[in-house]
């Protein structure tokens, strides 16, 4: 077998993701020479790596191509999601610097692990082969297991790490098994090859259809775990509550982005033609995603109502938001709508990224050094003691509810539009009704901040870097809400790229 | 019609926001007075400029005027598209008229002594004015929805922060109730927009008129019927149409005086305006088919609201339920689906804004002095404060619909429209008239309890006389009451062309029912 030459590998396209992984390894060594009390230097070096990857990504973005003989694609879809992920990582680093110090868990590995998982997500965004998706999935997950337990020996954090690890291992197994079944049915693990084979497999004997359906079902389950949709959501509240808050914030956005990137790419590039019955127009997985989305929306939003801790509340709310993205995934199963629905999912993820990170940053500013102080009651009186912080949090809550002039509205808007265009009216109605339910618990945070009186100074920990994170996400939330064309233009040709990359 | 330059509508719309921005940078402690005056100044300026809208407006042109359009999200067919026509002109002016009154009413309020945060209060007022004007001038369905939802937020805070004891409950109820209705409208908007390929209302209506676009209609719950309901439920909650009114008494009773004035004066009209602006032209067949049902609910609201008002011992609750009754009138008028009914309905929206705004104003003044809203605590107020008593009488009579004052004109026209309507007819008019009589009963009861009687209570004898800011708030209300009552012609004239065009559009879409057969008397 002829080994490919370096130029055939097309390494240039992989620079954003690869540089981050390499930089993580180098940083691990550099960190040895940084004294214990000056670990924030590691943070800035890590942030520098993220910025480098961001710039590299902007240069590669919009110039689609394949690298590693078709295993890795750099298209606009990946480029857009890389932007989201790198912003997430950057903001998470900003949030971590002071937090790690004041909670006494400042260690250099933290940032290394964060960079590792970030590069894992970026590989996930670009993976064009089931095997690469799996490797990226592991690269994403394993550092996150460690990060979730970073507060060890504190019990809740250890529990979070262990729980996440055991269930995550199951999810990976599901995914691998699903990938194997699809390989069995189609004879390939490369997504663009599978799409051709699906047609042949469906035309052949009946067992291939069964393999394909089971395979895609298992993949849906495996990735569904990563993005935390019902019924694979059980771990979410415990892990979110137990993990250090900046990790939770990163996890609630980053892991979801990676999961949805792989899900969308597998479903839309490899399996768009997977139909259950002869002559069906819509993809066979639409019903499954539809049902999962509906369950996720209903359960996530209803259970969130009874939460009394902001981290748990945001955990359930993140489940609910995964449901909205999944609405767009379901809509993508209708031919002709898939481009628009993909775009809707991407815009939603970006809107959600700003808003949710911001909400976590404010929650962190409230949190005490020992990890307590995150109950909803701790928000009481914030409107008086820290009016600006409270006002910004109110905007985040309104954005999560989907009130206009915030990013959340734009996200919901494009998702609902795609859902209606796909003719999934019942799902759209479920989506809007659960939005009303969500208003109930988001508004309660606002009520506590402004309308109830509290005592003390709840925002003792609003340190400068955290504040920068808050301002950054706040600006993102408002800009995206008021001038959405900035982002909709950015994501304009994204969906097309997914389809046209089939070689 | 398409203009690229700066339209006066845009100026009026964004002026409150400029005030908002300026006040944002003022210091609450050292510049409290300046903040108040800036808020008042901007609201008055907005009002004056909105009168300019009327001056520039050509009443013979039924279409949209003073248009401005800028692409906002071209990929999705969404644009910032504003303008006024006969349906919205008066309501824009009503909004800008009510705001200075409400701000003046807050000048000496006790709420700041209790709750403070005066700056935030006026900031929300400016934000609210911006959003409300936006609702009335915007012609793009999506941007309309944006403004519609944005009005929720400042009102929620006005009730929640500066309200009475049960304020949190009332504020949350208000928020959830309204949002539940309006988010269904979002789905209907999406469906309409996707099928039409644009969200610009005039273009969609034009497409319906040429037959390029149609929503299938073959029954109350067909596609068009459901879309109609999607919009209508959102509007009906806002109006509120019986039986969706239960948020209203809570919100009104708990809101601070200015909040009640704005709620009654403008926010409720967004609902009835929405019906006229969106439901009728977009879904003419469904409107005709649903008209008897909705009008029946309107009539039930008229009688129910009046009946419950009479039973109240709390002044604010009494006025709140009277709103349900008055707006029932407007709903009946609109669903008479002829020129007289709709014009009467629009004028009655303005009248109700002025009269009920005035009622909340005087109730608020009484509350400021006695710190109770119970009618038993008063009596003989006229003897203590003769001028205030006289002014209150005018407002009460106006709310009752006394000839020569504003409400009479609106109610009379609505009744005429109802009688002449092929859809509603005599029975509806009969029951609606009953509402007028009941209104006299509860309003006079209120007046008698509070103002008449012996001056036997020590506290009433020592009632503090009106502050200049309170007088200044009452004067414009009185002027409006007499102006509309004695000189209604120009108000009708401003609506004639647009309403005629609307009625004709509904007529033509529903050939089997001849709807608009009654023209306005010149």
Boltz contact constraints between the chains, C-beta under 6 A:
constraints:
  - contact:
      token1: [A, 403]
      token2: [B, 149]
      max_distance: 6.0
  - contact:
      token1: [A, 404]
      token2: [B, 146]
      max_distance: 6.0
  - contact:
      token1: [A, 404]
      token2: [B, 149]
      max_distance: 6.0
  - contact:
      token1: [A, 404]
      token2: [B, 150]
      max_distance: 6.0
  - contact:
      token1: [A, 416]
      token2: [B, 190]
      max_distance: 6.0
  - contact:
      token1: [A, 417]
      token2: [B, 190]
      max_distance: 6.0
  - contact:
      token1: [A, 420]
      token2: [B, 190]
      max_distance: 6.0
  - contact:
      token1: [A, 420]
      token2: [B, 191]
      max_distance: 6.0
  - contact:
      token1: [A, 421]
      token2: [B, 194]
      max_distance: 6.0
  - contact:
      token1: [A, 428]
      token2: [B, 187]
      max_distance: 6.0
  - contact:
      token1: [A, 432]
      token2: [B, 183]
      max_distance: 6.0
  - contact:
      token1: [A, 432]
      token2: [B, 187]
      max_distance: 6.0
  - contact:
      token1: [A, 435]
      token2: [B, 183]
      max_distance: 6.0
  - contact:
      token1: [A, 436]
      token2: [B, 179]
      max_distance: 6.0
  - contact:
      token1: [A, 436]
      token2: [B, 180]
      max_distance: 6.0
  - contact:
      token1: [A, 436]
      token2: [B, 183]
      max_distance: 6.0
  - contact:
      token1: [A, 439]
      token2: [B, 176]
      max_distance: 6.0
  - contact:
      token1: [A, 439]
      token2: [B, 179]
      max_distance: 6.0
  - contact:
      token1: [A, 443]
      token2: [B, 175]
      max_distance: 6.0
  - contact:
      token1: [A, 447]
      token2: [B, 168]
      max_distance: 6.0
  - contact:
      token1: [A, 450]
      token2: [B, 161]
      max_distance: 6.0
  - contact:
      token1: [A, 451]
      token2: [B, 160]
      max_distance: 6.0
  - contact:
      token1: [A, 451]
      token2: [B, 168]
      max_distance: 6.0
  - contact:
      token1: [A, 484]
      token2: [B, 73]
      max_distance: 6.0
  - contact:
      token1: [A, 485]
      token2: [B, 73]
      max_distance: 6.0
  - contact:
      token1: [A, 488]
      token2: [B, 75]
      max_distance: 6.0
